[in-house]
Amino acid sequence: MAEDLAIRKGNKSEQYRSIVPQIKSLLSGETDLVANLGNICAALKEQFGWFWVGFYLVKNDELVLSAFQGPVACTRIQKSKGVCGQAWEQEQTLIVENVNQFDGHIACSSKSQSEIVVPILRNGKFIGVLDVDSEHLAHFDEVDQLHLEQLLSVVDFSCL
């Protein structure tokens, strides 16, 4: 089934209020996790024009690249390595205004300038992260954190 998104302009909160219900609708009735993660990435990238949007899921004690939108990416990330690995270790969302000043940043692309990484936890178990990169410095803030955390809370990861 083809879906068209209604891309909304306006401030960041207005854009999230528009796109999140559309994403929930895309996920409704679909049980395949990869399909759902792919649609989340595509919808967020289309709405916000971010440089890179993707998921890393824990497999054999490392984060492994899953569905994403953007240029090629690092395939595996160890716990505590880079922004994603730090978010895993700390089990909290990390917002990095300038990745070039983040000690241990893993540079999959020199174009990435800022990043937000949102951990995915279910029943006290860490299962992965949503990683978003921007070509602009200081692109992410608490508004992104709030809405991305809320969005991830409705995704069914029970197959993992």
Secondary structure, DSSP 8 states (H G I E B T S, - for coil): ---------SSHHHHHHHHHHHHHHHHTT---HHHHHHHHHHHHHHHH--SEEEEEEEETTEEEEEEEESS---SEE-TTSHHHHHHHHHTS-EEES-GGGSTT---S-TT--EEEEEEEEETTEEEEEEEEEESSTT---HHHHHHHHHHHHTS--TT-
